[in-house]
Amino acid sequence: MSHGLEQMTAHDGTTYTAFASRIETAWHAFGTVFTEKMNANEILKTAHLAGWNVRLQPLEHYMGMVNNDMSQLLQIEGEITDDSVMALAEQMPAEMPYTIAIADHNVILRNNPFTGKPEVFGVAKSKYTPVQNEDLLELGEAIIDFDGIEGASWETAGSIDGGAQVFATIKFPEPMRVGTGDMLEQYLLLTTGHNGQHPVRAMATNVRTVCKNTLKMALGGRPNGVTFKHTSEVLNKMEAAKKSLVAAHQYNKTLALVANEMIAVEMNTDGFVKMVKHHWPQVKPAIAVQTLGVAEPVEIITNKKAVTMWNKRMDKMVSVWEEKTERGETLGEAAGTVWGGVNAITETLDWHGSPRGGLLRAAGFNDANTKLHSEVLEYAAKKNGIKTKELAAVALG
């Protein structure tokens, strides 16, 4: 499984990784492990997230000799196309160097976390406002202080995809109990991006201790966090989001109520297969008769690849349900219950998919997977008469 973390290998062969984790070494064995509690500033430095100074610079394109003081500055207004650039360029004498300024666009820059040198992240429109890594973690500190949560602490922080996304997690002290011993650790995940393509997000997440599945899904019509764009009001919105995030954290109480009802409902393999088929309808062989190029007409399956892929997915999910994969017995007390069925599907999605993007998927960064998680949980609840909206109202008092 690819970890996707930002790294740099020095001349002496030492590999530096923009990742820090408390007490426990991550499965990929990269980054820095710390044992004592850290504040936001400390984990920022440990995870190589401090001092990036993400900033904007006007987007310009220089045409002509380098360092020529005679260069003229031209401005493109409206839509930027090859034709609009060429039309402006054709106005200039061939011997005159010039710089084209692209209106309403900026280059996004940062200081590399390992070398300190400036580097380009991407291009964004002028309304885009950078959010520093320090701002993001300050939001987490404010949430802890606002709710007065004793024992909450920073658990991980890191950079992925070359700094395109950064993340940090706060672990809350009291796990949720499902049944008698199926434990769900509670976290707050904070993430943002610096390439103009990722919003600011903060959301409650849960991880089943026995299998490390990340459960990040809407439940009972209630979201598990907030999302907002990098606009000129983003920092004010982050301030306003503090109370919203505390309320979103109440979502965990809803999940505990729903999960405890689900773990009390037995399910056999036939019931699990029906659940899977609801979300991935069975692909049946499409038979056609081939007559050209053969001595006798012969039947062929025209969708063989699709049939094979569906069968492999079903076999894998049943293997997880029956706890016969290389990950071992991951369902614990939930085995043979509706709650076990939900987790068998989410485990397959998170840990048994394509190696590409595995860490991001398992950590809850994959939006498509998150949507599927929500759909699986809501379907299982509805199918078994568990009223998630009513339980959400109970949880929120």
Legacy VTK file of the C-alpha trace (Angstrom):
# vtk DataFile Version 3.0
C-alpha trace
ASCII
DATASET POLYDATA
POINTS 397 float
0.000 0.000 0.000
1.520 3.329 -1.062
1.801 5.829 1.808
1.909 9.019 -0.308
3.799 10.991 2.365
6.093 13.849 1.379
9.746 12.840 1.643
13.266 13.991 0.820
16.434 11.888 0.709
19.596 13.803 1.660
23.036 13.346 0.077
24.069 11.052 2.941
21.143 8.734 2.204
19.001 9.875 5.149
15.285 10.012 4.313
13.226 12.763 5.914
9.440 12.375 6.016
6.829 15.042 6.696
4.944 12.938 9.220
4.782 12.596 13.004
2.884 10.070 15.104
2.429 9.747 18.848
3.747 6.641 20.638
2.922 4.127 17.914
5.001 3.672 14.765
2.764 3.913 11.702
2.464 0.843 9.478
4.671 2.458 6.819
7.476 2.958 9.424
8.305 6.493 8.203
8.320 9.800 10.062
9.005 10.741 13.672
7.482 9.022 16.702
6.974 11.127 19.841
5.898 9.974 23.297
5.002 13.101 25.261
1.986 15.255 24.483
2.703 18.078 22.056
1.017 21.377 21.430
0.227 22.611 17.915
3.540 24.406 17.420
5.550 21.379 18.544
3.845 18.870 16.268
4.064 21.321 13.359
7.846 21.406 13.728
8.168 17.653 14.317
6.119 16.836 11.205
7.988 19.403 9.032
4.828 21.481 8.637
6.039 24.723 10.255
7.105 27.846 8.422
5.925 26.987 4.914
4.789 30.592 4.392
2.284 29.684 1.692
1.829 32.833 -0.375
0.614 34.238 -3.667
2.523 35.945 -6.441
1.039 37.499 -9.580
1.078 35.102 -12.505
3.285 36.508 -15.263
4.836 35.065 -18.404
8.102 36.661 -19.573
8.925 36.716 -23.282
12.364 37.891 -24.409
15.864 38.194 -22.978
16.314 37.475 -19.263
16.994 40.517 -17.013
16.197 42.997 -19.765
15.138 46.254 -18.120
13.402 47.319 -21.345
10.740 44.605 -20.933
7.167 45.892 -21.134
4.311 44.574 -18.998
1.146 43.556 -20.832
-2.151 42.564 -19.206
-4.554 39.833 -20.296
-8.167 40.488 -19.330
-10.958 37.946 -19.477
-10.567 34.278 -20.367
-7.018 32.974 -20.696
-6.565 30.981 -23.899
-3.771 30.328 -26.371
-5.500 32.717 -28.775
-5.719 35.543 -26.209
-2.032 35.193 -25.332
-0.980 35.113 -28.989
-3.211 38.074 -29.879
-1.527 40.177 -27.217
1.945 38.982 -28.178
1.398 39.892 -31.832
0.930 43.538 -30.822
4.596 43.754 -29.783
7.556 44.356 -32.111
9.621 41.206 -32.582
12.717 42.807 -31.038
10.963 44.090 -27.889
10.925 41.733 -24.860
7.736 41.769 -22.803
6.043 40.183 -19.797
2.426 39.054 -19.965
0.551 39.412 -16.659
-2.344 36.968 -16.371
-5.222 38.883 -14.790
-7.140 37.376 -11.848
-4.611 34.565 -11.351
-1.772 34.015 -8.886
1.004 31.497 -8.456
0.913 29.647 -5.107
4.340 29.365 -3.491
5.712 27.844 -0.303
9.060 27.276 1.362
10.059 23.626 0.967
9.839 21.955 4.418
13.235 20.266 4.040
15.349 22.746 2.074
13.625 26.023 2.892
13.789 27.035 -0.768
10.756 28.599 -2.505
8.779 26.310 -4.798
5.584 26.500 -6.806
2.472 24.605 -5.739
0.100 25.628 -8.491
-2.083 28.411 -9.844
-5.254 29.813 -8.300
-7.656 32.663 -9.003
-7.268 35.919 -7.096
-10.101 35.170 -4.647
-8.093 32.226 -3.281
-6.692 32.897 0.199
-3.873 30.693 1.558
-4.460 29.000 4.901
-1.215 28.364 6.731
-0.608 25.039 8.440
-0.390 27.029 11.672
-3.933 28.373 11.087
-5.277 24.858 10.568
-3.841 23.488 13.803
-4.892 26.594 15.695
-8.439 25.617 14.779
-7.886 22.233 16.434
-6.502 23.843 19.586
-9.511 26.161 19.724
-11.907 23.231 19.486
-10.194 21.449 22.377
-10.282 24.620 24.493
-13.861 25.445 23.512
-15.212 22.059 24.558
-12.990 21.752 27.630
-12.012 18.201 26.702
-9.567 16.797 29.252
-6.917 14.473 27.879
-7.372 15.278 24.185
-4.026 15.369 22.379
-2.417 15.636 18.968
-1.959 12.161 17.498
-0.590 12.584 13.969
0.299 15.266 11.450
1.768 15.091 7.981
1.994 16.175 4.376
0.955 14.097 1.369
1.218 14.407 -2.405
4.204 16.727 -2.227
2.414 19.114 0.131
-0.768 19.287 -1.941
-2.617 18.202 1.213
-1.696 18.435 4.872
-3.502 16.800 7.763
-3.469 16.523 11.533
-5.522 14.441 13.943
-6.527 14.984 17.550
-7.294 11.905 19.618
-9.965 12.181 22.270
-9.424 10.248 25.509
-12.575 8.168 25.797
-13.228 5.501 23.140
-16.798 4.573 22.272
-17.905 1.098 23.258
-20.045 -1.002 20.944
-21.462 -4.126 22.543
-19.233 -5.309 25.364
-15.821 -4.816 23.806
-15.845 -3.461 20.231
-14.038 -0.170 20.752
-14.078 2.913 18.504
-11.320 5.454 19.069
-12.518 9.032 18.560
-10.564 11.562 16.500
-10.902 14.979 14.942
-9.342 15.132 11.467
-8.175 18.505 10.137
-7.020 18.842 6.550
-6.418 21.462 3.887
-4.574 21.825 0.613
-2.157 24.323 -0.867
-2.482 23.767 -4.608
-5.810 25.518 -5.115
-7.789 22.275 -5.331
-8.548 21.267 -1.725
-10.851 23.042 0.746
-10.403 23.317 4.495
-12.034 20.381 6.247
-12.518 19.412 9.868
-14.483 16.318 10.776
-15.115 13.770 13.466
-13.733 10.340 12.574
-13.621 7.007 14.345
-11.245 4.066 14.063
-12.158 0.527 15.114
-9.308 -0.591 17.351
-9.417 -4.209 16.194
-9.019 -3.557 12.458
-7.997 0.127 12.078
-10.981 0.839 9.811
-11.685 4.550 9.501
-15.386 5.325 9.866
-16.077 8.780 8.440
-19.625 9.097 7.189
-22.759 11.182 7.409
-25.314 9.617 9.714
-28.970 10.241 10.379
-28.906 13.244 8.085
-26.237 14.887 10.235
-22.790 15.731 8.798
-19.669 14.788 10.714
-17.854 18.072 10.092
-17.542 21.235 8.051
-15.950 22.159 4.720
-15.250 25.596 3.275
-13.257 27.096 0.442
-10.126 29.237 0.524
-11.864 32.573 -0.023
-11.061 35.970 1.459
-13.348 35.147 4.410
-11.850 31.746 5.116
-10.182 32.700 8.396
-13.398 34.260 9.693
-15.246 31.148 8.630
-12.757 29.021 10.540
-13.527 31.089 13.632
-17.240 30.570 13.099
-16.662 26.864 12.475
-15.416 26.195 16.010
-18.884 25.843 17.497
-20.073 23.895 14.454
-17.263 21.385 14.862
-18.022 20.852 18.518
-21.606 20.094 17.515
-20.359 17.784 14.759
-18.368 15.897 17.332
-21.705 14.990 18.931
-22.169 12.856 15.853
-20.023 10.262 17.622
-22.775 9.734 20.145
-25.185 8.991 17.312
-22.803 6.464 15.801
-22.465 4.710 19.156
-26.245 4.376 19.474
-26.623 3.070 15.913
-23.695 0.653 16.204
-24.990 -0.777 19.469
-28.327 -1.550 17.863
-26.606 -3.110 14.846
-24.315 -5.361 16.881
-27.389 -6.816 18.585
-28.852 -7.991 15.239
-27.515 -11.303 13.915
-26.637 -11.732 10.244
-25.595 -14.846 8.303
-23.500 -15.056 5.150
-26.562 -15.048 2.883
-27.693 -11.804 4.482
-24.240 -10.315 4.027
-24.151 -11.293 0.350
-27.538 -9.610 -0.155
-26.148 -6.451 1.451
-23.179 -6.452 -0.919
-25.409 -7.064 -3.945
-27.556 -4.083 -3.011
-24.565 -1.775 -3.399
-22.872 -3.683 -6.237
-25.584 -5.436 -8.291
-24.403 -8.748 -9.669
-22.910 -8.614 -13.163
-24.252 -11.601 -15.057
-22.549 -12.988 -18.182
-23.818 -11.490 -21.443
-23.841 -14.272 -24.027
-23.427 -13.652 -27.754
-22.987 -16.029 -30.682
-19.817 -15.570 -32.710
-20.073 -16.642 -36.334
-17.343 -14.685 -38.126
-13.908 -16.232 -38.298
-14.951 -19.576 -36.829
-15.877 -22.875 -38.447
-18.940 -23.338 -36.248
-20.993 -20.744 -34.334
-19.733 -20.433 -30.754
-21.120 -18.722 -27.672
-18.878 -16.083 -26.060
-19.139 -13.894 -22.958
-18.949 -10.277 -24.099
-18.537 -8.796 -20.617
-16.076 -11.317 -19.209
-13.851 -8.665 -17.596
-16.762 -7.047 -15.750
-18.006 -10.440 -14.540
-14.537 -11.373 -13.302
-14.105 -8.077 -11.445
-17.493 -8.445 -9.746
-16.735 -12.016 -8.670
-13.349 -10.984 -7.260
-14.934 -8.155 -5.252
-17.600 -10.470 -3.861
-15.039 -13.170 -2.990
-12.870 -10.625 -1.185
-15.770 -9.187 0.796
-16.948 -12.640 1.836
-13.371 -13.494 2.867
-13.282 -10.399 5.089
-16.733 -11.264 6.476
-15.523 -14.796 7.266
-12.219 -13.383 8.623
-10.107 -15.429 6.230
-7.833 -12.688 4.853
-4.207 -11.915 5.675
-5.437 -9.302 8.165
-6.859 -12.074 10.328
-9.805 -11.839 12.708
-10.763 -8.190 12.396
-14.472 -8.251 13.216
-14.167 -9.366 16.832
-17.432 -9.228 18.731
-19.130 -7.811 15.616
-18.694 -11.076 13.678
-22.020 -12.537 12.583
-23.930 -9.281 13.136
-25.180 -6.394 11.019
-22.440 -4.205 12.529
-19.931 -6.830 11.389
-21.402 -6.717 7.876
-20.999 -2.940 7.701
-17.399 -3.200 8.864
-16.553 -6.072 6.520
-17.568 -3.879 3.583
-15.773 -0.755 4.843
-12.650 -2.800 5.618
-12.638 -4.174 2.079
-12.981 -0.681 0.639
-10.235 0.760 2.855
-7.663 -2.016 3.025
-8.205 -4.402 0.137
-8.464 -2.009 -2.791
-5.818 -0.913 -5.273
-2.357 -0.291 -3.735
-2.447 3.185 -5.305
-3.582 5.754 -2.757
-3.995 3.126 -0.053
-3.006 5.299 2.893
-5.280 8.129 1.818
-8.174 5.736 1.323
-7.693 4.014 4.689
-7.249 7.334 6.473
-10.550 8.638 5.130
-9.328 11.043 2.431
-11.157 9.318 -0.411
-14.518 11.084 -0.935
-15.946 8.254 -3.036
-15.187 5.762 -0.264
-16.679 8.052 2.361
-19.907 8.269 0.363
-20.019 4.474 0.104
-19.430 4.129 3.844
-22.444 6.352 4.496
-24.637 4.475 2.039
-23.692 1.080 3.507
-24.444 2.209 7.056
-27.744 3.884 6.202
-28.923 0.895 4.142
-28.062 -1.566 6.918
-29.909 0.582 9.443
-33.008 1.001 7.273
-33.082 -2.695 6.362
-33.100 -3.616 10.049
-35.535 -0.988 11.305
-32.893 1.192 12.980
-34.026 4.827 12.784
-30.835 6.847 12.503
-32.504 10.288 12.479
-34.365 9.551 15.693
-31.177 8.280 17.318
-29.368 11.417 16.141
-31.990 13.531 17.887
-31.551 11.489 21.074
-27.758 11.863 20.942
-27.966 15.622 20.550
-30.430 15.969 23.403
LINES 1 398
397 0 1 2 3 4 5 6 7 8 9 10 11 12 13 14 15 16 17 18 19 20 21 22 23 24 25 26 27 28 29 30 31 32 33 34 35 36 37 38 39 40 41 42 43 44 45 46 47 48 49 50 51 52 53 54 55 56 57 58 59 60 61 62 63 64 65 66 67 68 69 70 71 72 73 74 75 76 77 78 79 80 81 82 83 84 85 86 87 88 89 90 91 92 93 94 95 96 97 98 99 100 101 102 103 104 105 106 107 108 109 110 111 112 113 114 115 116 117 118 119 120 121 122 123 124 125 126 127 128 129 130 131 132 133 134 135 136 137 138 139 140 141 142 143 144 145 146 147 148 149 150 151 152 153 154 155 156 157 158 159 160 161 162 163 164 165 166 167 168 169 170 171 172 173 174 175 176 177 178 179 180 181 182 183 184 185 186 187 188 189 190 191 192 193 194 195 196 197 198 199 200 201 202 203 204 205 206 207 208 209 210 211 212 213 214 215 216 217 218 219 220 221 222 223 224 225 226 227 228 229 230 231 232 233 234 235 236 237 238 239 240 241 242 243 244 245 246 247 248 249 250 251 252 253 254 255 256 257 258 259 260 261 262 263 264 265 266 267 268 269 270 271 272 273 274 275 276 277 278 279 280 281 282 283 284 285 286 287 288 289 290 291 292 293 294 295 296 297 298 299 300 301 302 303 304 305 306 307 308 309 310 311 312 313 314 315 316 317 318 319 320 321 322 323 324 325 326 327 328 329 330 331 332 333 334 335 336 337 338 339 340 341 342 343 344 345 346 347 348 349 350 351 352 353 354 355 356 357 358 359 360 361 362 363 364 365 366 367 368 369 370 371 372 373 374 375 376 377 378 379 380 381 382 383 384 385 386 387 388 389 390 391 392 393 394 395 396
